[in-house]
Amino acid sequence: MHSVCPYCAMGCSQLVSVKGGKVIDIEGNPDSPINEGTLCPKGANTFQLAVNPHRVTKVLYRAPYSTQWKQRPLEWSMGSPVNRRLPPSNNPADLGGRVGWKRAVSRAV
């Protein structure tokens, strides 16, 4: 399957080999005009993001004004900023096309 390297803004294309639902290899995509099948040292090690047994799976979270840290699953910390960015009450469709004093703009792609 095709993927993009997560490290820098170059957007190097990667080919991810999956077998039995597990990542078995990640290599540069030779058909990409950006990296032409090559990867930098960081990109070449993206395989370790998926399979390293020492990978961080929990994060420490301290609620505002709290004095205690709690362990949360990594998925919780990665999903929470996205969920907080645009709550349903601020959705332009729910507000009749307006957000504050600005007007929502729809553009055809």
ChimeraX attribute file (.defattr): number of C-alpha atoms within 10 A of each C-alpha:
attribute: neighborCount
match mode: 1-to-1
recipient: residues
	/A:1	8
	/A:2	12
	/A:3	15
	/A:4	17
	/A:5	21
	/A:6	13
	/A:7	12
	/A:8	10
	/A:9	8
	/A:10	11
	/A:11	14
	/A:12	23
	/A:13	25
	/A:14	25
	/A:15	17
	/A:16	19
	/A:17	14
	/A:18	12
	/A:19	9
	/A:20	6
	/A:21	7
	/A:22	10
	/A:23	14
	/A:24	13
	/A:25	15
	/A:26	22
	/A:27	20
	/A:28	23
	/A:29	21
	/A:30	14
	/A:31	11
	/A:32	14
	/A:33	10
	/A:34	13
	/A:35	17
	/A:36	13
	/A:37	16
	/A:38	17
	/A:39	19
	/A:40	12
	/A:41	8
	/A:42	12
	/A:43	20
	/A:44	15
	/A:45	14
	/A:46	20
	/A:47	16
	/A:48	14
	/A:49	11
	/A:50	13
	/A:51	13
	/A:52	10
	/A:53	9
	/A:54	8
	/A:55	10
	/A:56	10
	/A:57	11
	/A:58	14
	/A:59	15
	/A:60	12
	/A:61	14
	/A:62	12
	/A:63	9
	/A:64	6
	/A:65	6
	/A:66	8
	/A:67	7
	/A:68	9
	/A:69	11
	/A:70	10
	/A:71	11
	/A:72	14
	/A:73	13
	/A:74	13
	/A:75	11
	/A:76	11
	/A:77	14
	/A:78	11
	/A:79	10
	/A:80	10
	/A:81	10
	/A:82	10
	/A:83	10
	/A:84	9
	/A:85	9
	/A:86	11
	/A:87	9
	/A:88	12
	/A:89	10
	/A:90	13
	/A:91	14
	/A:92	17
	/A:93	12
	/A:94	11
	/A:95	13
	/A:96	10
	/A:97	14
	/A:98	15
	/A:99	15
	/A:100	10
	/A:101	6
	/A:102	9
	/A:103	11
	/A:104	15
	/A:105	8
	/A:106	7
	/A:107	5
	/A:108	3
	/A:109	3
